[in-house]
Amino acid sequence: MSHDHDHETPRLTPEQTAAALAPPAGRNGGDLVVETLHGLGATTVFGLPGQHALGMFDALRRSDLTYIGLRVENNAGFAADAYGRVTGEVAPLLLSTGPGALTSLAALQEAAAASAPVLAISSQVPVAGLGGGRHGYLHELRDQQASFRDVVKSVHPVRTASQIPSAIAAAWESALTAPHGPVWVEIPQDVLLAETVLPVVTALDATPRELWPRPELTAVAAHLLSNAVRPVIIAGGGVVRADASGKLRALAEKLTAPVVTTFGGKGAFPWEHPLSLQSWLEDRHTTDYLEDADVLLVVGSGLGELSSNYGTFRPRGRIVQIEADPGKLESNYPALGIHADARNALSALLDAVSAREDADAAESVRTVLRKVRERIDSQDLKAEQQILSSVRDALPAGSPSFWDMTILAYWAWSAWPGPLHSGQGAGGLGYAFPAAIGAAAADSTTPVLAVSGDGGAMYSIAELATARQYGLPVTWLIVDDGGYGILREYMTDAFGETTATELSRPDFVALAESFGVPALRTTPETLREDLTKSLATPGPSVVVLPALLKMFAPTHL
């Protein structure tokens, strides 16, 4: 069957044809990279130069792309991840061969777990060195792609200049096809440096495929939900990434179905809505409520370790699971699995379900939240709650926040009333501050908050230079408890004492000021006022809070 009629090749104007026949002199493979990114719609790129990648970086000089250079490749990856999360657009990440590329792996793992569309473009040894031989080139790996294949969505090797635009366009499309995710392109050093007579790359089409639910599955799901007695919805990160919170709310209201959001799905449903169970997934009262549902609609979540209260969740009703990543369908619980983008699937369900009334739903939600509150209040945790409240009050409406793996963030996963971004997908340290830099690069008109512990802060401290260099409005709250606080708790609980958790650390205020970044030391009592002032001050700033925080007691043990 012919599909020639589906796509017409754009015709060039006479001026465009003349330009194609006489491309400007002095261009190389790096120019093809940069021209392709521009043609696909990129405006900002992140990265860090290295000897093999200099052809790409030289070409940036001749382009309109904004370059944000970080000090460590892993941090550049975190910045690109955050840019992708807040804009929904592809974030190009330019890297060098070997050590430079490998240093980005932890950030690409986080981007994969969080479905952030990061387009990593790395150099490679010259073509003559490819094939696994041990030639002794600088940065040489026997099979560089192999290090990335298990982490990213797709790998796109380039071996000649003519392959560059198509490989990058294919990677771009892959990154934006649901579920979003990081992709990998590698180009040999000599291909990037070689002069090219190929015409300047103009606009390309890399429109991602839409992922629609199969109608027979929608029909069965709609029947189950319409006839349910106690339907409940779990909304995951897939709802946020698909920009489907409006559809989710409409469906929940039509079904009068309570909604709980996962830690990755925060912001998917209004926190104070009468049907909102908020995000207390690590609380047994919430787990009990979910187990009691006769139909549970899970949207954009794989019901992994955190979302299942560490595997203690034992549902008694039917599960309908909507998930763009087919590998997550029924990976933890039997379900009616619907492979679809959350927005498309929710839209189809909204049309297909019958409205149902439930006068008791809102009251049952209030009861669960009251029990959660009573459990928290029965523990000596007023200081932790007050600190989190002060941070919330200080952050302007519409300002994004980025959280490291630290005790205050673990509180925020459950108790923060709205959207947040954290490194909880892969769970590595050092995410918050470079991620906040990436978000500020996307929109420098709004202050951005980063929250780290002192242990995690040391992973990203070099990026104070980046924030200062670009004058980005990032305020970094460092909660200093003298070590790896959560590991201290885990080890004390498990072994009765700690090993390797206590840390010598710098004077963070003096260190920040040495970078030219204003900084201050605060207290729990003055935090709200100090953080408000720092967020209102143009450019980067640091607020250090010496505090020893505790977690609420777990309910899964």
Secondary structure, DSSP 8 states (H G I E B T S, - for coil): ---GGG-------HHHHHHHHS--SS-BHHHHHHHHHHHHT--EEEE---GGGHHHHHHHTTS--EEEE-SSHHHHHHHHHHHHHHH-S-EEEEE-TTHHHHTTHHHHHHHHHHT--EEEEEEES-GGG-SS-----TT--S-HHHHHHTTSSEEEE--SGGGHHHHHHHHHHHHHSSS---EEEEEEHHHHHSB--S----------------HHHHHHHHHHHHT-SSEEEEE-HHHHHTT-HHHHHHHHHHHT--EEE-STTTTSS-TTSTTEEET-TTSHHHHHHHHT-SEEEEES----TTTTTTTT----SEEEEEESSGGGTTSSS--EEEES-HHHHHHHHHHHS-----TTHHHHHHHHHHHHHHHHHTSS-HHHHHHHHHHHHHS-TT--EEE-SSHHHHHHHHH--S--EESTTT--SS-HHHHHHHHHHH-TTS-EEEEEEHHHHHHHTTHHHHHHHHT--EEEEEEE-SB-HHHHHHHHHHHSS-SS-B-----HHHHHHHTT--EEE--TTTHHHHHHHHHHSSS-EEEEEE--------S--
